[in-house]
Amino acid sequence: MLEYYEIIKEGTNKYVFTTKENIEYQLVIRPSGITYKSIKGEDKNVLELALNCDTNTASKDYKTIKTLAAFCTEMSLKYDAIYIQIHNQPEVVNNNKTERRGLSRIKLWNRVISKYFNDYILLTNLVLSPNSNSDILSIVIKKDSTHFKDYVTNFYRFCHHKMYPTI
């Protein structure tokens, strides 16, 4: 069985772990700007998870995936929805070739969610035909959440506002 990398808390909302290849991952959580009303009528904010890595060409390391899944499990115990902006900017990869890897990242997140989080679903802004040069906006939502409909509605409103701010 694979172990996890040790995640170290650095500050209020920042967590860091380093892989065996000495690649540092930073996990930063903050309010996303996607809001909804609680049952009590309070304004609530969906959590945003920012995943930053100091390299774009990290080799496949299942211990990293397991570590990210473990971190997301901890977050899912506290939150029914997590917003993730998936990097889709040009990156230099193998043989100095430039690619956009956002769709590959979506496929990876879908595999991780279906394997470790059966009761969650990943939604993206891809159905709204975003600019292919833009990052991909996504949200992971607990399927049986009391606020499921609110999360979905407000996520797509948020995406529309981000994608078409002047309309």
Secondary structure by P-SEA (a helix, b strand, c coil): cccccbbbbccccbbbbbccccbbbbbbbcccccccccccbbbbbbbbbbbbbccccccccaaaaaaaaaaaaaaaacccbbbbbccccccccccccccccaaaaaaaaaaaaaaccccbbbbccccccccccccbbbbbbcccccaaaaaaaaaaaaaaaaacccc
